[in-house]
Structures are given as structure tokens and as C-alpha cells.
């Protein structure tokens, strides 16, 4: 019985020692933060995104859904309107790629439900 208690005590101490792992995570995130190339890449990524449609209208009968990409200072915001109510479906502070990807996913999902998008 004393042996089981000792084993449980060791397990509890070992489980509590996992907190230093969390301290190492921010250290891993630090090298990613100084990526000064991300804003430069965002500029080049923005150019192709501007060529893609910024407003997409999907219809099924009288039901109409609108997806509209709006550029921000260094990224984008994707607005989704249905039943006359607009909400932000996606946003990014670094490029327009994320908004474009989410717009295409929403278009695909609406197509599965019978909407036709232009």
C-alpha cells in the first residue's frame, strides 16, 4: 500500500512539472513574430486578391446572400449578408489570402445547398 502511495505521489509531482512546457511555447512563438517578410509578402499577396471578385452574390429563388471582401490597411475583412443582416465572416491583419479562402469555402457550401453564385 505504501508503494502505491509513493507511485501516486511521483505521478502527481510529474504532472505538475508540465508547466515549464508552457513557458517554452512563447519562446517558440518569438521567432515567428519577427518575420518582417510577412508584411512584404502581404503586399504581393494583395495584388492577386484584388484581381479576384470583391463582391459575390449567391441566389436561390428569392433568397440572396452577399460576400464582400474589403481591404484593410494590411489585410482584409470579409462581410457576409443574409436576410438583410451583415456580419464579418473572416478577417486578417496580414493579407487578403485568408478572406479569399473563406469566401471560396462559403461559396462552395452555398452551392451544395442549391445557391448559384456570380
ABEGO torsion letter per residue (X at the ends): XAAAAAAAAAAAAAAAAAAAAAAAAAAAAAAAAABAAAAAAAAAAAAAAAABBABBBBBBEABBBBBBBBBBAABBBBBBBBGGBBBBABBBAABAAAAAAAAAAAAAAAAAAGBBBX
